[in-house]
Amino acid sequence: MIDGELKARAEKYLKLEEEALLKISIAVPADSSLYTIAEDFMRMAKDYYSDAKSFIAKEDYINCISAVNYSYGWLDAGVRLGILSGSGDHRLFVHYR
């Protein structure tokens, strides 16, 4: 029963992350000194997301959930800092107010 719950959560979080990755973009101009930092945030998020997908394929739900949450954290932190844009989606991202 626990494995079923973990699998369901892992799938749910991966689906949310996929939605977030489709909405996210770099918010600072390419000539800004913050652009390379924004690129790094995006790369980290995508790398952790890729790891999460590898873990779920191996039925390693705990590490999948951990990796997808790290991925989401990079995106959310970038939006909160203002270097990434969450397209105004307050459901998916914590925006600075």
N, C-alpha and C positions, 0 to 999 in steps of 0.2 A: 504493500500500500504506500509506503513512504517513497519508493522509487517512482511510482506513478505520480505522486504529488510533485516530486522534484522535476520530473520530466515535463509536467504541465507548466510549472513555473519557468523552467528554462525556455520552453517554447514561447511562453507569453512574453518574457523579457527580450528574447531575440526578435520577436515581432515588433515590439515597441522600439527597439534599437534600429531596426530596418526603417521604420517610419521616421525616426529622428534623423538618420543619415540622409534620407531623401530630402529633408527640409533644411538641413544645416548648410551654411555657406560661410566663407570668410567675409568678415564685415569691415576689415580695414583695407585701405588702398594698397596696391601692390608695391608702391614706392615707400610705404611706411616701414619704419624699423620694427613694427609689431607684426608685419606680414609673415616673416619667417617663424615667429613664435606661433601664430595662428596655424600655419602649415604644420608645425610640429604637433599641435593639439589635434589637428585632423588626422595626422599620420598615426599618432598614438591610439586614437579612438578606433580607427580602421584596423590597426594591428590587433588590438584587444578583441575587436569584433570577430576578426578572422580566427583568432585563438578560440573564442567561444564557439564558433561554428565547428571547429575541429573537435573540441571537447564533446559537443552534443552528438556528433557523428560516432564518437567512441562510447556513447552512453555514460559519459562522465559528467553528470548533471551538476554536481557541486562546483567543479572547476569551470563549467560553462557559465553558471550563474555568477561566479566570482569574476570571470573575465568580462562578461557583458556589463556588469556593474562598473568595472573599471572603465570600460569604453564609454559608457553613459556619463560617468563622472567627468571625463575629459571634455565631452561635448558641453555638458551643463556648466562646467567651470569656465569654458571659453565664452559661452553666451553671457554668463554672469559678469565676466570681465569686459565684455563688449568687443572682443576680437573675433567672435563668431556670431552669426545671426541665426536665430531660431525661427525666423520668419514671423515673429510676433506670436508664436504658439505657446501660450501660457500653460497648456495642458502637458506638453512634452518637456518644456524647459523652464527653469527658474530665471526669470528676467529681473534685472536690477530696476528698481522703481525709484 
